[in-house]
Amino acid sequence: MSDRGLYKKVPLAKRVCSWIHCQEPIERNLIRSKDGRLWHYGCYNDARDTHYQCIECVATFDGTEVTFVEDNSSFGDDFRRQWKPQCPSCGANLRSLASQGGIEF
């Protein structure tokens, strides 16, 4: 739910979008999720449309429910930082359902 009071309460330096693909300061279109994290409105909708499935417990989550952990992957001689989704229930790695053709509700 959008909260105009957050613009005055939280300074711009601390108003950072929670979506892992954005991480930019939020100047407008601010929304707070149920767990208290701050998002751009568009990023929040993108996260809700992105679905993941746990490879261990087979539970399904959207992008607002998962946590991302830092992982260093090597591609030949080049080391790159990656963010991998992690299951909030059991801690195992998640796979994206977009590559599997999505899910139907």
N, CA, C and O atoms as CSV, one atom per row, in Angstrom:
chain,resi,resn,atom,element,x,y,z
A,1,MET,N,N,0.844,-1.168,0.000
A,1,MET,CA,C,0.000,0.000,0.000
A,1,MET,C,C,0.893,1.236,0.000
A,1,MET,O,O,1.880,1.293,0.735
A,2,SER,N,N,0.553,2.213,-0.813
A,2,SER,CA,C,1.327,3.436,-0.902
A,2,SER,C,C,1.163,4.250,0.379
A,2,SER,O,O,0.082,4.305,0.963
A,3,ASP,N,N,2.244,4.872,0.796
A,3,ASP,CA,C,2.223,5.648,2.035
A,3,ASP,C,C,2.976,6.947,1.794
A,3,ASP,O,O,4.207,6.960,1.788
A,4,ARG,N,N,2.248,8.035,1.596
A,4,ARG,CA,C,2.872,9.333,1.315
A,4,ARG,C,C,3.730,9.817,2.478
A,4,ARG,O,O,4.685,10.564,2.268
A,5,GLY,N,N,3.408,9.408,3.688
A,5,GLY,CA,C,4.181,9.823,4.850
A,5,GLY,C,C,5.602,9.294,4.848
A,5,GLY,O,O,6.474,9.856,5.510
A,6,LEU,N,N,5.847,8.213,4.108
A,6,LEU,CA,C,7.192,7.643,4.062
A,6,LEU,C,C,8.179,8.570,3.366
A,6,LEU,O,O,9.376,8.524,3.651
A,7,TYR,N,N,7.692,9.413,2.456
A,7,TYR,CA,C,8.586,10.344,1.773
A,7,TYR,C,C,9.242,11.300,2.762
A,7,TYR,O,O,10.392,11.697,2.578
A,8,LYS,N,N,8.508,11.669,3.812
A,8,LYS,CA,C,9.049,12.587,4.812
A,8,LYS,C,C,9.796,11.846,5.918
A,8,LYS,O,O,10.783,12.358,6.447
A,9,LYS,N,N,9.334,10.641,6.273
A,9,LYS,CA,C,9.928,9.889,7.380
A,9,LYS,C,C,11.259,9.240,7.023
A,9,LYS,O,O,12.186,9.222,7.834
A,10,VAL,N,N,11.350,8.710,5.811
A,10,VAL,CA,C,12.545,7.967,5.402
A,10,VAL,C,C,13.342,8.817,4.413
A,10,VAL,O,O,12.812,9.193,3.368
A,11,PRO,N,N,14.615,9.130,4.722
A,11,PRO,CA,C,15.409,9.936,3.789
A,11,PRO,C,C,15.678,9.179,2.485
A,11,PRO,O,O,15.651,7.949,2.452
A,12,LEU,N,N,15.933,9.924,1.428
A,12,LEU,CA,C,16.131,9.333,0.104
A,12,LEU,C,C,17.257,8.297,0.098
A,12,LEU,O,O,17.161,7.293,-0.607
A,13,ALA,N,N,18.303,8.523,0.858
A,13,ALA,CA,C,19.430,7.578,0.897
A,13,ALA,C,C,19.010,6.210,1.443
A,13,ALA,O,O,19.632,5.201,1.113
A,14,LYS,N,N,17.972,6.166,2.267
A,14,LYS,CA,C,17.503,4.895,2.830
A,14,LYS,C,C,16.290,4.338,2.097
A,14,LYS,O,O,15.860,3.219,2.377
A,15,ARG,N,N,15.739,5.094,1.170
A,15,ARG,CA,C,14.607,4.622,0.367
A,15,ARG,C,C,15.144,3.913,-0.864
A,15,ARG,O,O,15.171,4.487,-1.953
A,16,VAL,N,N,15.567,2.676,-0.699
A,16,VAL,CA,C,16.138,1.889,-1.787
A,16,VAL,C,C,15.176,0.760,-2.124
A,16,VAL,O,O,14.649,0.089,-1.237
A,17,CYS,N,N,14.956,0.564,-3.414
A,17,CYS,CA,C,14.023,-0.468,-3.874
A,17,CYS,C,C,14.521,-1.856,-3.472
A,17,CYS,O,O,15.713,-2.148,-3.574
A,18,SER,N,N,13.613,-2.697,-3.021
A,18,SER,CA,C,13.961,-4.042,-2.556
A,18,SER,C,C,14.095,-5.066,-3.678
A,18,SER,O,O,14.602,-6.164,-3.447
A,19,TRP,N,N,13.654,-4.730,-4.885
A,19,TRP,CA,C,13.737,-5.680,-6.001
A,19,TRP,C,C,15.192,-5.828,-6.407
A,19,TRP,O,O,15.875,-4.835,-6.657
A,20,ILE,N,N,15.662,-7.051,-6.472
A,20,ILE,CA,C,17.074,-7.347,-6.697
A,20,ILE,C,C,17.553,-6.820,-8.047
A,20,ILE,O,O,18.740,-6.540,-8.210
A,21,HIS,N,N,16.656,-6.684,-9.006
A,21,HIS,CA,C,17.037,-6.209,-10.333
A,21,HIS,C,C,17.046,-4.686,-10.430
A,21,HIS,O,O,17.416,-4.149,-11.475
A,22,CYS,N,N,16.653,-3.978,-9.381
A,22,CYS,CA,C,16.585,-2.520,-9.401
A,22,CYS,C,C,17.602,-1.916,-8.431
A,22,CYS,O,O,18.622,-1.385,-8.869
A,23,GLN,N,N,17.344,-1.988,-7.130
A,23,GLN,CA,C,18.230,-1.472,-6.081
A,23,GLN,C,C,18.540,0.013,-6.238
A,23,GLN,O,O,19.617,0.459,-5.842
A,24,GLU,N,N,17.615,0.789,-6.810
A,24,GLU,CA,C,17.794,2.225,-7.021
A,24,GLU,C,C,17.051,3.005,-5.941
A,24,GLU,O,O,16.100,2.486,-5.356
A,25,PRO,N,N,17.465,4.245,-5.663
A,25,PRO,CA,C,16.716,5.081,-4.714
A,25,PRO,C,C,15.295,5.346,-5.221
A,25,PRO,O,O,15.079,5.502,-6.423
A,26,ILE,N,N,14.347,5.395,-4.316
A,26,ILE,CA,C,12.943,5.590,-4.677
A,26,ILE,C,C,12.601,7.061,-4.489
A,26,ILE,O,O,12.536,7.558,-3.365
A,27,GLU,N,N,12.384,7.745,-5.595
A,27,GLU,CA,C,12.017,9.158,-5.544
A,27,GLU,C,C,10.505,9.352,-5.645
A,27,GLU,O,O,9.968,10.327,-5.119
A,28,ARG,N,N,9.826,8.439,-6.311
A,28,ARG,CA,C,8.372,8.510,-6.444
A,28,ARG,C,C,7.826,7.109,-6.653
A,28,ARG,O,O,8.588,6.165,-6.862
A,29,ASN,N,N,6.512,6.973,-6.597
A,29,ASN,CA,C,5.828,5.683,-6.732
A,29,ASN,C,C,6.298,4.687,-5.673
A,29,ASN,O,O,6.632,3.543,-5.981
A,30,LEU,N,N,6.318,5.136,-4.441
A,30,LEU,CA,C,6.775,4.346,-3.306
A,30,LEU,C,C,5.648,3.459,-2.793
A,30,LEU,O,O,4.503,3.896,-2.676
A,31,ILE,N,N,5.983,2.215,-2.492
A,31,ILE,CA,C,5.017,1.292,-1.908
A,31,ILE,C,C,5.735,0.478,-0.840
A,31,ILE,O,O,6.913,0.154,-0.985
A,32,ARG,N,N,5.022,0.149,0.232
A,32,ARG,CA,C,5.573,-0.683,1.305
A,32,ARG,C,C,4.831,-2.014,1.274
A,32,ARG,O,O,3.600,-2.049,1.271
A,33,SER,N,N,5.592,-3.112,1.250
A,33,SER,CA,C,4.974,-4.437,1.231
A,33,SER,C,C,4.533,-4.831,2.636
A,33,SER,O,O,4.802,-4.118,3.603
A,34,LYS,N,N,3.857,-5.966,2.741
A,34,LYS,CA,C,3.340,-6.428,4.032
A,34,LYS,C,C,4.440,-6.670,5.055
A,34,LYS,O,O,4.228,-6.508,6.257
A,35,ASP,N,N,5.626,-7.062,4.569
A,35,ASP,CA,C,6.729,-7.318,5.492
A,35,ASP,C,C,7.562,-6.078,5.781
A,35,ASP,O,O,8.577,-6.174,6.471
A,36,GLY,N,N,7.158,-4.901,5.267
A,36,GLY,CA,C,7.804,-3.646,5.603
A,36,GLY,C,C,8.880,-3.181,4.649
A,36,GLY,O,O,9.463,-2.116,4.857
A,37,ARG,N,N,9.162,-3.950,3.602
A,37,ARG,CA,C,10.191,-3.536,2.650
A,37,ARG,C,C,9.631,-2.477,1.704
A,37,ARG,O,O,8.431,-2.448,1.431
A,38,LEU,N,N,10.511,-1.606,1.205
A,38,LEU,CA,C,10.122,-0.528,0.307
A,38,LEU,C,C,10.414,-0.912,-1.143
A,38,LEU,O,O,11.433,-1.536,-1.440
A,39,TRP,N,N,9.503,-0.529,-2.039
A,39,TRP,CA,C,9.598,-0.889,-3.453
A,39,TRP,C,C,9.153,0.287,-4.308
A,39,TRP,O,O,8.376,1.131,-3.862
A,40,HIS,N,N,9.655,0.337,-5.552
A,40,HIS,CA,C,8.989,1.121,-6.578
A,40,HIS,C,C,7.704,0.355,-6.903
A,40,HIS,O,O,7.686,-0.874,-6.845
A,41,TYR,N,N,6.647,1.063,-7.241
A,41,TYR,CA,C,5.379,0.392,-7.532
A,41,TYR,C,C,5.529,-0.585,-8.700
A,41,TYR,O,O,5.031,-1.709,-8.629
A,42,GLY,N,N,6.204,-0.175,-9.764
A,42,GLY,CA,C,6.402,-1.050,-10.923
A,42,GLY,C,C,7.267,-2.249,-10.610
A,42,GLY,O,O,7.002,-3.348,-11.097
A,43,CYS,N,N,8.301,-2.059,-9.802
A,43,CYS,CA,C,9.181,-3.172,-9.412
A,43,CYS,C,C,8.421,-4.185,-8.560
A,43,CYS,O,O,8.623,-5.392,-8.687
A,44,TYR,N,N,7.547,-3.682,-7.692
A,44,TYR,CA,C,6.739,-4.573,-6.857
A,44,TYR,C,C,5.838,-5.450,-7.727
A,44,TYR,O,O,5.696,-6.646,-7.475
A,45,ASN,N,N,5.239,-4.854,-8.739
A,45,ASN,CA,C,4.382,-5.638,-9.646
A,45,ASN,C,C,5.198,-6.637,-10.454
A,45,ASN,O,O,4.750,-7.762,-10.673
A,46,ASP,N,N,6.390,-6.244,-10.901
A,46,ASP,CA,C,7.262,-7.182,-11.611
A,46,ASP,C,C,7.649,-8.352,-10.720
A,46,ASP,O,O,7.660,-9.502,-11.161
A,47,ALA,N,N,7.965,-8.054,-9.462
A,47,ALA,CA,C,8.360,-9.107,-8.520
A,47,ALA,C,C,7.196,-10.064,-8.263
A,47,ALA,O,O,7.402,-11.273,-8.152
A,48,ARG,N,N,5.993,-9.538,-8.169
A,48,ARG,CA,C,4.826,-10.397,-7.949
A,48,ARG,C,C,4.535,-11.281,-9.161
A,48,ARG,O,O,3.950,-12.355,-9.018
A,49,ASP,N,N,4.939,-10.837,-10.352
A,49,ASP,CA,C,4.723,-11.621,-11.567
A,49,ASP,C,C,5.831,-12.633,-11.829
A,49,ASP,O,O,5.692,-13.482,-12.709
A,50,THR,N,N,6.926,-12.555,-11.079
A,50,THR,CA,C,8.050,-13.480,-11.232
A,50,THR,C,C,7.893,-14.607,-10.220
A,50,THR,O,O,7.777,-14.353,-9.021
A,51,HIS,N,N,7.888,-15.852,-10.695
A,51,HIS,CA,C,7.647,-16.992,-9.814
A,51,HIS,C,C,8.847,-17.926,-9.788
A,51,HIS,O,O,9.534,-18.126,-10.790
A,52,TYR,N,N,9.075,-18.492,-8.606
A,52,TYR,CA,C,10.168,-19.427,-8.379
A,52,TYR,C,C,9.627,-20.678,-7.709
A,52,TYR,O,O,8.610,-20.641,-7.016
A,53,GLN,N,N,10.335,-21.806,-7.931
A,53,GLN,CA,C,9.963,-23.061,-7.282
A,53,GLN,C,C,11.197,-23.650,-6.612
A,53,GLN,O,O,12.284,-23.675,-7.189
A,54,CYS,N,N,11.012,-24.120,-5.394
A,54,CYS,CA,C,12.105,-24.727,-4.634
A,54,CYS,C,C,12.440,-26.094,-5.213
A,54,CYS,O,O,11.546,-26.861,-5.571
A,55,ILE,N,N,13.728,-26.395,-5.304
A,55,ILE,CA,C,14.126,-27.694,-5.843
A,55,ILE,C,C,14.060,-28.790,-4.780
A,55,ILE,O,O,14.126,-29.972,-5.117
A,56,GLU,N,N,13.933,-28.421,-3.501
A,56,GLU,CA,C,13.852,-29.400,-2.420
A,56,GLU,C,C,12.408,-29.655,-1.975
A,56,GLU,O,O,11.927,-30.786,-2.037
A,57,CYS,N,N,11.724,-28.604,-1.529
A,57,CYS,CA,C,10.372,-28.786,-0.968
A,57,CYS,C,C,9.265,-28.524,-1.998
A,57,CYS,O,O,8.088,-28.678,-1.672
A,58,VAL,N,N,9.606,-28.137,-3.219
A,58,VAL,CA,C,8.703,-27.935,-4.351
A,58,VAL,C,C,7.637,-26.868,-4.071
A,58,VAL,O,O,6.593,-26.854,-4.723
A,59,ALA,N,N,7.889,-25.989,-3.120
A,59,ALA,CA,C,6.966,-24.886,-2.852
A,59,ALA,C,C,7.173,-23.799,-3.918
A,59,ALA,O,O,8.267,-23.658,-4.464
A,60,THR,N,N,6.118,-23.040,-4.203
A,60,THR,CA,C,6.168,-21.977,-5.205
A,60,THR,C,C,6.048,-20.624,-4.519
A,60,THR,O,O,5.210,-20.441,-3.635
A,61,PHE,N,N,6.891,-19.673,-4.929
A,61,PHE,CA,C,6.918,-18.337,-4.343
A,61,PHE,C,C,6.969,-17.309,-5.453
A,61,PHE,O,O,7.419,-17.592,-6.563
A,62,ASP,N,N,6.493,-16.088,-5.135
A,62,ASP,CA,C,6.704,-14.996,-6.083
A,62,ASP,C,C,7.948,-14.219,-5.666
A,62,ASP,O,O,8.541,-14.507,-4.626
A,63,GLY,N,N,8.343,-13.240,-6.468
A,63,GLY,CA,C,9.575,-12.504,-6.237
A,63,GLY,C,C,9.597,-11.671,-4.974
A,63,GLY,O,O,10.672,-11.297,-4.505
A,64,THR,N,N,8.418,-11.363,-4.400
A,64,THR,CA,C,8.384,-10.590,-3.161
A,64,THR,C,C,8.617,-11.461,-1.936
A,64,THR,O,O,8.912,-10.939,-0.861
A,65,GLU,N,N,8.495,-12.761,-2.072
A,65,GLU,CA,C,8.612,-13.672,-0.929
A,65,GLU,C,C,9.999,-14.281,-0.762
A,65,GLU,O,O,10.354,-14.704,0.338
A,66,VAL,N,N,10.784,-14.332,-1.823
A,66,VAL,CA,C,12.084,-15.004,-1.753
A,66,VAL,C,C,13.162,-14.044,-1.276
A,66,VAL,O,O,13.008,-12.825,-1.337
A,67,THR,N,N,14.245,-14.618,-0.804
A,67,THR,CA,C,15.429,-13.840,-0.461
A,67,THR,C,C,16.510,-14.194,-1.470
A,67,THR,O,O,16.526,-15.303,-2.005
A,68,PHE,N,N,17.400,-13.268,-1.726
A,68,PHE,CA,C,18.471,-13.494,-2.672
A,68,PHE,C,C,19.795,-13.484,-1.919
A,68,PHE,O,O,20.045,-12.601,-1.098
A,69,VAL,N,N,20.635,-14.464,-2.200
A,69,VAL,CA,C,21.941,-14.567,-1.562
A,69,VAL,C,C,23.022,-14.375,-2.615
A,69,VAL,O,O,22.849,-14.734,-3.780
A,70,GLU,N,N,24.135,-13.805,-2.185
A,70,GLU,CA,C,25.238,-13.540,-3.104
A,70,GLU,C,C,26.005,-14.824,-3.379
A,70,GLU,O,O,26.274,-15.612,-2.472
A,71,ASP,N,N,26.351,-15.017,-4.637
A,71,ASP,CA,C,27.084,-16.209,-5.046
A,71,ASP,C,C,28.123,-15.783,-6.067
A,71,ASP,O,O,27.818,-15.023,-6.985
A,72,ASN,N,N,29.332,-16.262,-5.916
A,72,ASN,CA,C,30.383,-15.972,-6.887
A,72,ASN,C,C,30.490,-17.134,-7.852
A,72,ASN,O,O,30.781,-18.261,-7.451
A,73,SER,N,N,30.258,-16.863,-9.104
A,73,SER,CA,C,30.352,-17.893,-10.135
A,73,SER,C,C,31.536,-17.592,-11.026
A,73,SER,O,O,31.885,-16.434,-11.254
A,74,SER,N,N,32.137,-18.630,-11.514
A,74,SER,CA,C,33.272,-18.427,-12.410
A,74,SER,C,C,32.878,-18.841,-13.819
A,74,SER,O,O,32.320,-19.916,-14.040
A,75,PHE,N,N,33.178,-17.973,-14.750
A,75,PHE,CA,C,32.971,-18.258,-16.165
A,75,PHE,C,C,34.347,-18.179,-16.815
A,75,PHE,O,O,34.793,-17.105,-17.219
A,76,GLY,N,N,35.005,-19.309,-16.910
A,76,GLY,CA,C,36.376,-19.304,-17.413
A,76,GLY,C,C,37.299,-18.655,-16.394
A,76,GLY,O,O,37.375,-19.096,-15.247
A,77,ASP,N,N,37.995,-17.613,-16.809
A,77,ASP,CA,C,38.901,-16.894,-15.909
A,77,ASP,C,C,38.227,-15.709,-15.242
A,77,ASP,O,O,38.844,-15.052,-14.403
A,78,ASP,N,N,36.987,-15.416,-15.586
A,78,ASP,CA,C,36.292,-14.238,-15.095
A,78,ASP,C,C,35.349,-14.628,-13.957
A,78,ASP,O,O,34.480,-15.482,-14.128
A,79,PHE,N,N,35.525,-13.998,-12.799
A,79,PHE,CA,C,34.639,-14.251,-11.673
A,79,PHE,C,C,33.600,-13.146,-11.618
A,79,PHE,O,O,33.935,-11.963,-11.655
A,80,ARG,N,N,32.339,-13.538,-11.530
A,80,ARG,CA,C,31.249,-12.571,-11.506
A,80,ARG,C,C,30.383,-12.799,-10.286
A,80,ARG,O,O,30.198,-13.929,-9.833
A,81,ARG,N,N,29.855,-11.706,-9.764
A,81,ARG,CA,C,28.956,-11.791,-8.619
A,81,ARG,C,C,27.544,-12.041,-9.140
A,81,ARG,O,O,27.080,-11.361,-10.055
A,82,GLN,N,N,26.880,-13.003,-8.560
A,82,GLN,CA,C,25.520,-13.337,-8.930
A,82,GLN,C,C,24.650,-13.331,-7.687
A,82,GLN,O,O,25.135,-13.540,-6.575
A,83,TRP,N,N,23.373,-13.092,-7.881
A,83,TRP,CA,C,22.399,-13.197,-6.805
A,83,TRP,C,C,21.495,-14.378,-7.117
A,83,TRP,O,O,20.840,-14.409,-8.158
A,84,LYS,N,N,21.462,-15.342,-6.218
A,84,LYS,CA,C,20.632,-16.528,-6.432
A,84,LYS,C,C,19.452,-16.508,-5.474
A,84,LYS,O,O,19.611,-16.175,-4.299
A,85,PRO,N,N,18.260,-16.863,-5.971
A,85,PRO,CA,C,17.094,-16.914,-5.085
A,85,PRO,C,C,17.188,-18.101,-4.139
A,85,PRO,O,O,17.647,-19.180,-4.512
A,86,GLN,N,N,16.742,-17.877,-2.904
A,86,GLN,CA,C,16.802,-18.910,-1.875
A,86,GLN,C,C,15.414,-19.106,-1.282
A,86,GLN,O,O,14.679,-18.140,-1.079
A,87,CYS,N,N,15.060,-20.341,-1.008
A,87,CYS,CA,C,13.744,-20.684,-0.466
A,87,CYS,C,C,13.602,-20.132,0.959
A,87,CYS,O,O,14.469,-20.368,1.801
A,88,PRO,N,N,12.515,-19.401,1.233
A,88,PRO,CA,C,12.309,-18.906,2.597
A,88,PRO,C,C,11.915,-20.005,3.577
A,88,PRO,O,O,12.024,-19.818,4.789
A,89,SER,N,N,11.461,-21.142,3.069
A,89,SER,CA,C,11.039,-22.243,3.946
A,89,SER,C,C,12.193,-23.148,4.361
A,89,SER,O,O,12.400,-23.401,5.547
A,90,CYS,N,N,12.947,-23.637,3.366
A,90,CYS,CA,C,13.987,-24.615,3.693
A,90,CYS,C,C,15.399,-24.136,3.396
A,90,CYS,O,O,16.354,-24.787,3.820
A,91,GLY,N,N,15.573,-23.024,2.684
A,91,GLY,CA,C,16.897,-22.493,2.408
A,91,GLY,C,C,17.576,-23.050,1.178
A,91,GLY,O,O,18.723,-22.701,0.902
A,92,ALA,N,N,16.901,-23.907,0.431
A,92,ALA,CA,C,17.499,-24.480,-0.776
A,92,ALA,C,C,17.423,-23.475,-1.930
A,92,ALA,O,O,16.754,-22.447,-1.827
A,93,ASN,N,N,18.109,-23.784,-3.014
A,93,ASN,CA,C,18.071,-22.924,-4.194
A,93,ASN,C,C,16.719,-23.033,-4.883
A,93,ASN,O,O,16.040,-24.056,-4.799
A,94,LEU,N,N,16.346,-21.962,-5.561
A,94,LEU,CA,C,15.092,-21.923,-6.299
A,94,LEU,C,C,15.378,-21.877,-7.788
A,94,LEU,O,O,16.427,-21.396,-8.216
A,95,ARG,N,N,14.441,-22.379,-8.569
A,95,ARG,CA,C,14.554,-22.244,-10.015
A,95,ARG,C,C,13.420,-21.361,-10.501
A,95,ARG,O,O,12.325,-21.365,-9.937
A,96,SER,N,N,13.690,-20.615,-11.536
A,96,SER,CA,C,12.697,-19.709,-12.088
A,96,SER,C,C,11.690,-20.496,-12.904
A,96,SER,O,O,12.068,-21.360,-13.696
A,97,LEU,N,N,10.415,-20.205,-12.718
A,97,LEU,CA,C,9.389,-20.891,-13.485
A,97,LEU,C,C,9.154,-20.246,-14.843
A,97,LEU,O,O,8.442,-20.811,-15.673
A,98,ALA,N,N,9.737,-19.076,-15.091
A,98,ALA,CA,C,9.589,-18.431,-16.399
A,98,ALA,C,C,10.278,-19.259,-17.480
A,98,ALA,O,O,9.796,-19.316,-18.612
A,99,SER,N,N,11.388,-19.895,-17.149
A,99,SER,CA,C,12.097,-20.710,-18.132
A,99,SER,C,C,11.375,-22.026,-18.394
A,99,SER,O,O,11.662,-22.702,-19.382
A,100,GLN,N,N,10.438,-22.396,-17.518
A,100,GLN,CA,C,9.678,-23.627,-17.676
A,100,GLN,C,C,8.326,-23.382,-18.335
A,100,GLN,O,O,7.484,-24.280,-18.360
A,101,GLY,N,N,8.105,-22.189,-18.865
A,101,GLY,CA,C,6.836,-21.890,-19.498
A,101,GLY,C,C,5.839,-21.254,-18.552
A,101,GLY,O,O,4.671,-21.090,-18.907
A,102,GLY,N,N,6.276,-20.891,-17.350
A,102,GLY,CA,C,5.386,-20.213,-16.399
A,102,GLY,C,C,4.483,-21.175,-15.667
A,102,GLY,O,O,4.598,-22.393,-15.811
A,103,ILE,N,N,3.595,-20.624,-14.888
A,103,ILE,CA,C,2.635,-21.419,-14.140
A,103,ILE,C,C,1.245,-20.899,-14.424
A,103,ILE,O,O,1.064,-19.739,-14.792
A,104,GLU,N,N,0.283,-21.752,-14.252
A,104,GLU,CA,C,-1.101,-21.363,-14.488
A,104,GLU,C,C,-1.849,-21.324,-13.182
A,104,GLU,O,O,-1.680,-22.197,-12.332
A,105,PHE,N,N,-2.672,-20.316,-13.022
A,105,PHE,CA,C,-3.482,-20.208,-11.817
A,105,PHE,C,C,-4.928,-20.376,-12.189
A,105,PHE,O,O,-5.800,-20.321,-11.321
